[in-house]
Amino acid sequence: MAANGQKTAKYIFVTGGVTSSLGKGIIGSSLAKLLQSRGLSVTIQKFDPYINVDPGTLNPYEHGECYVTDDGAETDLDLGHYERYLNVRTSQANNVTTGRIYYDVIMRERRGDFLGKTVQVVPHITDEIKNRMRLLGETGEYDVVITEIGGCVGDIESLPFLEAVRQLKFELGENDALVIHLTLIPYLSSAGELKTKPTQHSVRMLQESGIQPDILVCRTEHPLPTEMRKKIALFCNVQPASVIEAMDASTIYDVPLLMKKERLDQRVLYMLDIYDDKDVDLDAWQVFVDRLKNPKSTVRIGLVGKYVELHDAYKSITEAFIHAGAVNECKVEIEWIHSEHLTTDNAAAKMAALDGVLVAPGFGERGIEGKIAAVQYVRENNIPFFGICLGMQMAVIEYARNVLGWADAHSTEMDSETDHAVIGMMEDQKNITNKGGTMRLGAYACKLQPQTLAHKIYGKANISERHRHRYEFNNQFRKDFEKAGMVLSGINPENDLVEVIELPKHPYFIGVQYHPELKSTVMAPHPLFVHFVKAALTNAHQKREVAQLLTEEPNELVAEQ
């Protein structure tokens, strides 16, 4: 126990080798889920080697989705995996970049905190990294802290992080820290063999950094024979029981079950000297996976966005659809529609066969008219619609143009000269010039109006959702929209900003200024996605019934004749 009576956390570091995208975040999340299901308190943090202070200003094509936490931190998309698996909220402390580390050290040097000493990578940068690594563990809230080190072993950018891990593992002592190294066992079809050499080289490179891995998790397309596990153990200085097979899975949600089968959690508990006699309870997780793999029906939902070439740009949205699909016992097939290629002329060809349409969030002018065209088509053709952030704003603009008759209606983000700026910048943001961290970020309250679709979906009046934007519904035009039939069903109680819009005469039409996808988890699917998928499923059934009737009527006519 710690001197102050707080429990002392154990530390697990997850590194990767051979290639990127092996799934360190998924393995870390799966292990955390297994430990959590045994009753342990677990959190995960991600250390990224890039020099950006945070991912907030990165193009989605560069780094995928920017995940936002309740406290307004713009973080790596892996934090989304952490939350979706554990159903536990993360914070600024859960994601640290090289840029943040250097920025903080340089600021301290400018203040004179180092008393004129030469500031160096070792010890000053590594000390700051170690402090950040221990930050969550020293709160007394967690039994285990899992730290994922971004990048690959051998990357120049990762060296300070690996050096910090080496030092911290030595300082913490035996049974208080371990290193899990994720590596690849490729299969060469020409030889018909699995090859261990890449793993051996990866471990050797890690050892050159002064780190001996305690557990090896081996990604593979084929089962690892016992003899191959022994060979890996022999050449990599680990016990055979510490060589864990990570077979390719049909869904990332299978991985906790596969790691349970491989007894990864048991091996970790043994090596960290944690006594835990509680069995792993993944019954609810198994129910979710069974529903995911055995859907009773299918719905096709169009996702209209400007970054659709890189699906990771909408990672939380696609995962929220998986969660909602399982609840509705249906498979959600996403039709990726690039908003730049969408017009009023081809909207019918691209969307007529869809059961629902989601217009995705984003920034900038590119592809805006395509999103507006998508909203117009689904509104006029009674297709279930869900707009998120920019998608909600495009629904407002479309309604202003085509229902209120304001042809020049727009957002000041795209047209600063319009007379009908139905979407505009927040007053307290107009004088800000820096791009990083200037938006309305993190959790904000919202009060839902009674007897509205939003209130029915949430089942309560007061909610809190996460935001990431600078532009808002312009309150100057509120009465015009309400008079024309749009319901402004969600309002921020502190600043009176519109958060939710809906059209009551439409089968399902709702737009939200916030990002509900960020709070959807396996154990708590977001109700907006659940009800949207349900509406799409209802639409699909109705279309099939109509099609069946049209097929039967000609046959009846023939029979009568």
C-alpha positions as CSV (number, residue, x, y, z in Angstrom):
1,M,0.0,0.0,0.0
2,A,1.0,3.6,-0.6
3,A,2.1,5.6,2.4
4,N,-1.0,7.8,2.3
5,G,-3.3,4.7,2.4
6,Q,-4.1,4.8,-1.3
7,K,-3.9,1.6,-3.2
8,T,-0.8,1.3,-5.4
9,A,-1.4,0.6,-9.0
10,K,0.4,-2.0,-11.1
11,Y,1.7,-0.9,-14.6
12,I,1.5,-2.7,-17.9
13,F,3.2,-1.3,-21.0
14,V,2.1,-2.4,-24.5
15,T,4.7,-2.0,-27.3
16,G,4.6,-3.1,-30.9
17,G,7.0,-4.3,-33.5
18,V,7.5,-5.4,-37.1
19,T,4.7,-3.2,-38.5
20,S,2.1,-0.7,-37.5
21,S,-1.6,-1.4,-37.2
22,L,-1.2,-4.7,-35.4
23,G,-3.8,-3.7,-32.9
24,K,-2.0,-2.6,-29.7
25,G,-5.1,-0.6,-28.7
26,I,-7.4,-3.6,-29.2
27,I,-5.1,-5.9,-27.3
28,G,-4.7,-3.4,-24.4
29,S,-8.5,-2.8,-24.3
30,S,-9.2,-6.6,-24.4
31,L,-6.8,-7.2,-21.5
32,A,-8.3,-4.3,-19.6
33,K,-11.8,-5.7,-20.2
34,L,-10.7,-9.1,-18.8
35,L,-9.1,-7.6,-15.7
36,Q,-12.2,-5.3,-15.2
37,S,-14.5,-8.3,-15.5
38,R,-12.6,-9.9,-12.6
39,G,-13.4,-6.9,-10.4
40,L,-10.2,-4.9,-10.8
41,S,-10.2,-1.2,-11.5
42,V,-8.4,-0.5,-14.8
43,T,-7.6,2.4,-17.0
44,I,-5.7,2.7,-20.3
45,Q,-3.5,5.6,-21.6
46,K,-1.9,6.2,-25.0
47,F,1.5,7.8,-25.6
48,D,1.8,9.0,-29.1
49,P,5.3,9.8,-30.7
50,Y,4.2,12.6,-33.0
51,I,5.2,16.2,-32.2
52,N,1.7,17.7,-32.5
53,V,0.5,18.8,-29.1
54,D,-2.7,16.9,-29.7
55,P,-4.5,15.4,-32.8
56,G,-7.0,18.3,-32.9
57,T,-5.5,20.1,-35.9
58,L,-4.6,16.9,-37.8
59,N,-6.3,16.2,-41.0
60,P,-8.5,13.0,-40.7
61,Y,-6.6,11.6,-43.7
62,E,-3.5,11.8,-41.6
63,H,-4.6,10.3,-38.3
64,G,-8.2,9.2,-38.6
65,E,-10.8,10.4,-36.1
66,C,-10.0,12.9,-33.4
67,Y,-11.7,11.5,-30.2
68,V,-13.0,14.0,-27.7
69,T,-13.3,13.3,-24.0
70,D,-15.7,14.8,-21.4
71,D,-13.1,17.2,-20.2
72,G,-12.5,18.6,-23.7
73,A,-9.3,16.8,-24.6
74,E,-8.7,16.1,-28.3
75,T,-7.1,12.7,-28.3
76,D,-6.1,9.6,-30.4
77,L,-8.9,7.4,-31.7
78,D,-7.6,4.5,-29.6
79,L,-9.2,6.2,-26.6
80,G,-12.5,5.5,-28.3
81,H,-11.6,1.8,-28.1
82,Y,-10.8,2.1,-24.4
83,E,-14.1,3.7,-23.6
84,R,-16.2,1.3,-25.8
85,Y,-14.6,-1.7,-24.2
86,L,-14.5,-0.6,-20.6
87,N,-17.6,1.7,-20.4
88,V,-15.3,4.0,-18.4
89,R,-14.7,7.7,-19.3
90,T,-11.2,8.8,-20.2
91,S,-9.6,12.3,-19.9
92,Q,-6.8,14.5,-20.9
93,A,-4.5,12.4,-18.7
94,N,-5.2,9.3,-20.9
95,N,-3.4,10.7,-24.0
96,V,0.0,12.3,-24.2
97,T,2.1,13.2,-27.2
98,T,5.7,14.0,-27.8
99,G,4.6,17.5,-28.6
100,R,2.9,17.9,-25.2
101,I,5.9,16.5,-23.4
102,Y,8.4,18.8,-25.1
103,Y,6.0,21.8,-24.8
104,D,5.7,21.4,-21.0
105,V,9.4,20.9,-20.5
106,I,10.3,23.9,-22.6
107,M,7.7,26.1,-20.7
108,R,9.3,25.0,-17.5
109,E,12.8,25.8,-18.8
110,R,11.5,29.3,-19.8
111,R,10.2,29.8,-16.3
112,G,13.6,28.9,-14.9
113,D,12.5,25.7,-13.2
114,F,15.7,23.9,-14.1
115,L,17.9,26.6,-12.4
116,G,20.1,27.1,-15.5
117,K,20.9,23.5,-16.1
118,T,21.3,22.0,-19.6
119,V,17.9,20.5,-20.5
120,Q,18.3,17.1,-22.2
121,V,16.3,14.2,-23.4
122,V,17.7,12.2,-20.5
123,P,16.8,12.9,-17.7
124,H,14.4,15.9,-18.3
125,I,12.2,14.6,-21.2
126,T,12.2,11.0,-19.8
127,D,11.4,12.3,-16.3
128,E,8.4,14.2,-17.7
129,I,7.2,11.1,-19.6
130,K,7.5,9.0,-16.4
131,N,5.6,11.5,-14.5
132,R,2.8,11.3,-17.0
133,M,2.9,7.5,-17.0
134,R,2.4,7.5,-13.2
135,L,-0.2,10.2,-13.1
136,L,-3.3,8.1,-13.2
137,G,-1.7,5.3,-11.1
138,E,-1.0,7.8,-8.3
139,T,-4.7,8.9,-7.9
140,G,-5.5,5.8,-5.9
141,E,-8.4,5.0,-8.2
142,Y,-6.9,2.1,-10.2
143,D,-5.5,-1.3,-9.5
144,V,-3.9,-1.5,-13.0
145,V,-2.8,1.2,-15.5
146,I,-2.2,0.0,-19.0
147,T,0.0,2.2,-21.2
148,E,0.1,1.8,-24.9
149,I,3.2,3.1,-26.6
150,G,2.4,4.4,-30.1
151,G,4.5,3.6,-33.2
152,C,6.9,0.7,-33.6
153,V,10.0,-0.4,-31.8
154,G,12.9,1.0,-33.9
155,D,11.1,4.3,-34.7
156,I,13.3,7.2,-33.9
157,E,10.3,9.1,-32.5
158,S,9.6,6.3,-29.9
159,L,13.0,6.1,-28.4
160,P,12.4,8.6,-25.5
161,F,9.2,6.7,-24.6
162,L,11.0,3.3,-24.6
163,E,13.8,4.8,-22.5
164,A,11.2,6.1,-20.0
165,V,9.6,2.6,-19.9
166,R,13.0,1.0,-19.2
167,Q,13.7,3.4,-16.4
168,L,10.2,3.1,-14.8
169,K,10.2,-0.7,-15.0
170,F,13.5,-0.7,-13.1
171,E,12.3,1.9,-10.6
172,L,9.0,0.2,-9.9
173,G,10.6,-3.1,-9.2
174,E,9.7,-6.7,-9.6
175,N,5.9,-7.6,-9.8
176,D,4.8,-4.0,-10.2
177,A,5.4,-3.6,-13.9
178,L,5.5,-5.7,-17.0
179,V,5.9,-5.2,-20.8
180,I,3.7,-6.9,-23.3
181,H,5.1,-6.8,-26.8
182,L,2.8,-7.2,-29.8
183,T,4.4,-8.7,-32.8
184,L,3.7,-10.4,-36.1
185,I,4.1,-14.1,-37.2
186,P,3.6,-13.8,-41.0
187,Y,2.5,-16.7,-43.1
188,L,4.4,-17.3,-46.4
189,S,2.0,-19.0,-48.7
190,S,4.8,-19.9,-51.1
191,A,6.5,-21.9,-48.4
192,G,3.3,-22.9,-46.6
193,E,4.9,-21.8,-43.2
194,L,4.6,-19.4,-40.4
195,K,7.8,-17.4,-39.9
196,T,9.1,-16.4,-36.4
197,K,12.1,-14.4,-37.6
198,P,10.4,-11.0,-37.7
199,T,9.3,-11.5,-34.1
200,Q,12.8,-12.5,-33.1
201,H,14.2,-9.4,-34.7
202,S,11.6,-7.2,-33.1
203,V,12.3,-8.5,-29.7
204,R,16.0,-8.1,-30.2
205,M,15.4,-4.5,-31.2
206,L,13.4,-3.9,-28.0
207,Q,16.2,-5.6,-26.0
208,E,18.7,-3.1,-27.5
209,S,16.6,-0.4,-25.9
210,G,17.2,-2.1,-22.5
211,I,13.7,-3.7,-22.3
212,Q,13.1,-7.4,-22.0
213,P,9.4,-8.1,-22.8
214,D,7.6,-10.3,-20.3
215,I,4.7,-11.4,-22.5
216,L,4.6,-11.7,-26.3
217,V,1.3,-11.4,-28.1
218,C,1.7,-12.8,-31.6
219,R,-0.7,-11.7,-34.4
220,T,-1.1,-14.6,-36.8
221,E,-3.5,-15.8,-39.5
222,H,-3.0,-19.5,-38.5
223,P,-2.8,-21.3,-35.1
224,L,0.7,-21.4,-33.5
225,P,1.9,-24.9,-33.0
226,T,3.2,-25.8,-29.5
227,E,6.7,-26.3,-30.9
228,M,6.7,-22.9,-32.5
229,R,5.6,-21.3,-29.2
230,K,8.6,-23.0,-27.6
231,K,10.9,-21.8,-30.3
232,I,9.7,-18.2,-29.9
233,A,10.1,-18.4,-26.1
234,L,13.6,-19.8,-26.4
235,F,14.9,-17.2,-28.8
236,C,13.1,-14.3,-27.0
237,N,13.9,-15.1,-23.4
238,V,10.3,-15.6,-22.2
239,Q,8.4,-18.6,-20.8
240,P,6.3,-20.6,-23.3
241,A,3.2,-19.7,-21.2
242,S,4.0,-16.1,-22.0
243,V,3.7,-16.6,-25.8
244,I,0.1,-15.6,-26.5
245,E,-1.6,-16.4,-29.8
246,A,-3.7,-13.6,-31.3
247,M,-5.5,-15.0,-34.3
248,D,-7.2,-12.7,-36.8
249,A,-10.8,-12.3,-35.8
250,S,-13.9,-11.5,-37.8
251,T,-14.7,-8.6,-35.4
252,I,-12.6,-6.7,-32.9
253,Y,-15.2,-7.5,-30.3
254,D,-14.1,-11.2,-30.5
255,V,-10.6,-10.3,-29.2
256,P,-11.5,-10.3,-25.4
257,L,-13.0,-13.7,-25.8
258,L,-9.9,-15.0,-27.7
259,M,-7.6,-13.5,-25.1
260,K,-9.6,-15.1,-22.3
261,K,-9.2,-18.5,-24.1
262,E,-5.4,-17.8,-24.3
263,R,-5.4,-17.0,-20.6
264,L,-3.7,-13.6,-21.1
265,D,-5.3,-12.2,-18.0
266,Q,-4.2,-15.1,-15.8
267,R,-0.6,-14.8,-17.0
268,V,-0.7,-11.0,-16.2
269,L,-2.1,-11.6,-12.8
270,Y,0.6,-14.2,-12.0
271,M,3.4,-12.0,-13.2
272,L,2.2,-8.9,-11.3
273,D,1.6,-11.0,-8.2
274,I,-2.1,-10.0,-8.0
275,Y,-4.3,-12.4,-6.2
276,D,-7.8,-12.6,-7.7
277,D,-10.1,-15.5,-7.2
278,K,-13.0,-14.1,-9.2
279,D,-13.8,-15.7,-12.5
280,V,-14.0,-13.7,-15.7
281,D,-17.6,-12.6,-16.3
282,L,-18.1,-11.9,-20.0
283,D,-21.6,-13.2,-20.3
284,A,-23.1,-9.8,-21.3
285,W,-20.2,-9.4,-23.7
286,Q,-20.9,-12.8,-25.2
287,V,-24.6,-12.0,-25.7
288,F,-23.5,-8.8,-27.6
289,V,-21.1,-10.8,-29.8
290,D,-23.7,-13.5,-30.5
291,R,-26.2,-10.8,-31.6
292,L,-23.6,-9.1,-33.7
293,K,-22.7,-12.4,-35.5
294,N,-26.2,-13.7,-35.9
295,P,-28.4,-10.8,-37.2
296,K,-32.0,-11.4,-38.1
297,S,-32.2,-8.7,-40.7
298,T,-30.1,-6.1,-42.6
299,V,-30.4,-2.4,-43.1
300,R,-28.5,-0.2,-45.5
301,I,-27.6,3.2,-44.2
302,G,-25.8,5.8,-46.2
303,L,-23.0,7.8,-44.5
304,V,-22.5,11.1,-46.4
305,G,-19.1,12.6,-45.6
306,K,-16.0,14.2,-47.2
307,Y,-13.4,11.7,-45.7
308,V,-15.1,8.5,-46.7
309,E,-11.9,7.1,-48.4
310,L,-10.5,6.6,-44.9
311,H,-13.1,4.9,-42.7
312,D,-11.2,5.5,-39.6
313,A,-12.1,9.2,-39.9
314,Y,-15.6,8.1,-38.8
315,K,-14.5,5.3,-36.4
316,S,-16.8,6.1,-33.5
317,I,-19.8,6.4,-35.9
318,T,-19.2,3.0,-37.5
319,E,-18.7,1.4,-34.0
320,A,-21.9,3.1,-32.7
321,F,-23.8,1.5,-35.7
322,I,-22.4,-1.9,-34.7
323,H,-23.6,-1.4,-31.1
324,A,-27.0,-0.2,-32.3
325,G,-27.3,-3.0,-34.8
326,A,-26.7,-5.6,-32.1
327,V,-29.5,-4.1,-30.0
328,N,-31.9,-4.2,-33.0
329,E,-30.6,-7.7,-33.9
330,C,-29.8,-6.5,-37.4
331,K,-26.6,-5.9,-39.5
332,V,-26.0,-2.3,-40.4
333,E,-24.4,-2.2,-43.9
334,I,-22.9,1.3,-44.4
335,E,-23.0,2.8,-47.9
336,W,-20.1,5.3,-48.1
337,I,-21.2,8.3,-50.1
338,H,-18.6,11.1,-50.9
339,S,-20.4,14.4,-50.4
340,E,-18.2,16.0,-53.2
341,H,-19.7,13.6,-55.7
342,L,-23.3,14.2,-54.6
343,T,-25.7,16.6,-56.3
344,T,-29.5,17.1,-56.5
345,D,-29.3,15.5,-59.9
346,N,-27.8,12.2,-58.8
347,A,-29.1,12.1,-55.2
348,A,-32.0,9.7,-56.1
349,A,-29.6,7.3,-57.9
350,K,-27.3,7.2,-54.9
351,M,-29.9,7.1,-52.1
352,A,-33.2,5.8,-53.2
353,A,-32.4,2.3,-52.2
354,L,-31.1,3.2,-48.7
355,D,-33.1,2.6,-45.5
356,G,-31.6,5.6,-43.7
357,V,-29.0,8.4,-44.2
358,L,-26.5,9.9,-41.8
359,V,-24.9,13.2,-42.7
360,A,-21.5,13.1,-41.0
361,P,-19.6,15.8,-39.1
362,G,-16.6,17.7,-40.7
363,F,-15.0,21.1,-41.3
364,G,-14.5,23.4,-44.2
365,E,-16.3,24.2,-47.5
366,R,-15.4,21.1,-49.5
367,G,-18.4,18.8,-50.1
368,I,-20.9,21.1,-48.4
369,E,-23.4,21.3,-51.3
370,G,-23.4,17.6,-51.5
371,K,-24.4,17.3,-47.9
372,I,-27.2,19.8,-48.4
373,A,-28.4,17.8,-51.4
374,A,-28.5,14.7,-49.3
375,V,-30.6,16.3,-46.6
376,Q,-33.1,17.7,-49.2
377,Y,-33.5,14.3,-50.8
378,V,-34.2,12.4,-47.6
379,R,-36.4,15.1,-46.2
380,E,-38.6,15.2,-49.3
381,N,-38.7,11.4,-49.7
382,N,-39.3,10.5,-46.0
383,I,-36.1,8.5,-45.5
384,P,-34.9,8.4,-41.9
385,F,-32.3,11.1,-41.3
386,F,-29.7,11.6,-38.7
387,G,-27.4,14.7,-38.8
388,I,-24.3,15.0,-36.5
389,C,-22.7,18.4,-35.9
390,L,-22.0,19.8,-39.4
391,G,-24.7,17.3,-40.6
392,M,-27.2,19.1,-38.3
393,Q,-26.0,22.5,-39.6
394,M,-26.5,21.4,-43.2
395,A,-30.1,20.3,-42.3
396,V,-30.7,23.8,-40.9
397,I,-29.3,25.4,-44.1
398,E,-31.3,23.1,-46.4
399,Y,-34.5,23.9,-44.5
400,A,-33.8,27.6,-44.7
401,R,-33.2,27.4,-48.5
402,N,-36.0,25.1,-49.5
403,V,-38.7,25.6,-46.9
404,L,-38.2,29.2,-45.7
405,G,-37.2,30.3,-49.2
406,W,-33.9,31.9,-48.3
407,A,-31.8,30.9,-51.3
408,D,-28.6,32.5,-49.9
409,A,-28.9,30.8,-46.5
410,H,-25.6,29.5,-45.3
411,S,-23.0,29.2,-42.6
412,T,-20.5,32.0,-42.0
413,E,-17.9,29.2,-42.0
414,M,-18.4,29.0,-45.8
415,D,-20.0,32.4,-46.7
416,S,-19.3,35.3,-44.4
417,E,-21.3,37.7,-46.6
418,T,-24.7,36.0,-46.7
419,D,-27.8,37.9,-45.4
420,H,-29.2,34.7,-43.9
421,A,-26.3,33.3,-41.8
422,V,-28.5,30.6,-40.1
423,I,-25.2,29.1,-38.8
424,G,-22.6,31.4,-37.3
425,M,-19.6,31.5,-35.1
426,M,-19.9,31.8,-31.3
427,E,-19.4,35.4,-30.1
428,D,-16.6,34.5,-27.8
429,Q,-14.7,32.7,-30.6
430,K,-14.7,35.5,-33.2
431,N,-11.4,37.1,-32.1
432,I,-9.5,33.8,-31.7
433,T,-6.8,33.2,-34.4
434,N,-5.1,30.0,-33.2
435,K,-6.7,26.8,-34.5
436,G,-5.6,24.4,-31.8
437,G,-8.0,23.9,-28.9
438,T,-10.3,27.0,-29.6
439,M,-13.6,25.2,-30.2
440,R,-16.4,24.3,-27.9
441,L,-14.9,21.1,-26.7
442,G,-16.1,18.4,-24.2
443,A,-19.3,17.8,-22.3
444,Y,-22.0,20.4,-22.2
445,A,-25.5,20.2,-20.7
446,C,-28.7,20.1,-22.9
447,K,-32.3,20.4,-21.8
448,L,-34.8,18.4,-24.0
449,Q,-38.2,19.8,-24.6
450,P,-41.1,17.5,-23.4
451,Q,-43.1,15.5,-26.0
452,T,-40.4,15.7,-28.6
453,L,-38.6,12.9,-30.4
454,A,-35.4,13.6,-28.6
455,H,-37.1,13.5,-25.2
456,K,-38.7,10.2,-26.2
457,I,-35.4,8.7,-27.3
458,Y,-33.4,9.7,-24.2
459,G,-36.3,9.1,-21.8
460,K,-35.2,12.1,-19.7
461,A,-35.1,15.9,-19.9
462,N,-31.5,16.7,-18.9
463,I,-28.6,15.2,-20.8
464,S,-24.9,15.8,-21.3
465,E,-23.1,15.3,-24.6
466,R,-19.6,16.0,-26.1
467,H,-19.0,18.8,-28.5
468,R,-16.3,19.7,-31.0
469,H,-17.2,22.8,-33.1
470,R,-17.0,26.6,-33.4
471,Y,-20.2,27.3,-35.3
472,E,-23.8,27.4,-33.9
473,F,-27.4,27.7,-34.9
474,N,-28.0,31.5,-35.2
475,N,-30.7,32.4,-32.5
476,Q,-31.7,35.4,-34.6
477,F,-33.7,33.1,-36.8
478,R,-35.2,30.8,-34.2
479,K,-38.8,32.0,-34.5
480,D,-38.6,31.8,-38.3
481,F,-37.7,28.1,-38.2
482,E,-40.2,27.3,-35.5
483,K,-43.0,29.0,-37.5
484,A,-42.0,27.0,-40.5
485,G,-42.4,23.7,-38.6
486,M,-39.0,22.8,-37.3
487,V,-38.8,21.9,-33.7
488,L,-35.8,23.1,-31.7
489,S,-36.0,20.3,-29.2
490,G,-32.7,20.6,-27.3
491,I,-31.3,23.8,-25.8
492,N,-28.2,24.4,-23.8
493,P,-29.5,25.8,-20.5
494,E,-26.4,28.0,-19.8
495,N,-26.0,29.9,-23.1
496,D,-29.4,29.2,-24.8
497,L,-27.8,27.6,-27.9
498,V,-29.7,25.1,-30.0
499,E,-28.4,21.6,-29.6
500,V,-31.1,19.4,-31.3
501,I,-33.5,20.0,-34.2
502,E,-36.2,17.7,-35.5
503,L,-39.1,17.6,-38.0
504,P,-42.2,16.0,-36.3
505,K,-44.1,15.5,-39.6
506,H,-41.2,13.3,-41.0
507,P,-41.0,9.6,-40.2
508,Y,-37.6,10.2,-38.5
509,F,-35.6,13.4,-38.9
510,I,-33.2,14.5,-36.1
511,G,-30.0,16.6,-36.1
512,V,-27.7,17.2,-33.1
513,Q,-25.0,19.8,-32.7
514,Y,-22.9,17.4,-30.5
515,H,-21.2,14.1,-31.1
516,P,-23.3,11.2,-29.6
517,E,-21.1,8.6,-31.3
518,L,-18.3,9.4,-28.8
519,K,-20.4,8.0,-25.8
520,S,-21.6,4.8,-27.4
521,T,-20.2,1.7,-25.8
522,V,-20.7,-2.1,-26.0
523,M,-22.6,-2.2,-22.7
524,A,-24.4,1.2,-23.3
525,P,-25.2,1.7,-26.9
526,H,-26.2,5.3,-27.6
527,P,-30.0,5.7,-27.8
528,L,-29.9,8.1,-30.8
529,F,-28.1,5.4,-32.8
530,V,-30.3,2.7,-31.5
531,H,-33.5,4.5,-32.5
532,F,-32.1,5.6,-35.8
533,V,-31.3,2.1,-36.7
534,K,-34.7,1.0,-35.5
535,A,-36.3,3.7,-37.8
536,A,-34.2,2.5,-40.7
537,L,-35.3,-1.1,-40.0
538,T,-38.9,-0.1,-40.0
539,N,-38.4,1.7,-43.3
540,A,-36.8,-1.4,-44.8
541,H,-39.7,-3.6,-43.7
542,Q,-42.3,-1.2,-45.1
543,K,-40.5,-1.0,-48.4
544,R,-40.3,-4.8,-48.6
545,E,-44.1,-5.0,-47.8
546,V,-44.9,-2.5,-50.6
547,A,-42.6,-4.4,-53.0
548,Q,-44.3,-7.7,-52.1
549,L,-47.8,-6.2,-52.7
550,L,-46.8,-4.8,-56.0
551,T,-45.5,-8.3,-57.0
552,E,-48.7,-10.0,-55.8
553,E,-51.2,-7.6,-57.5
554,P,-50.2,-8.5,-61.1
555,N,-50.4,-12.2,-60.3
556,E,-53.9,-11.7,-58.9
557,L,-55.0,-9.9,-62.0
558,V,-53.7,-12.7,-64.2
559,A,-55.6,-15.2,-62.0
560,E,-58.9,-13.3,-62.3
561,Q,-58.6,-13.1,-66.1
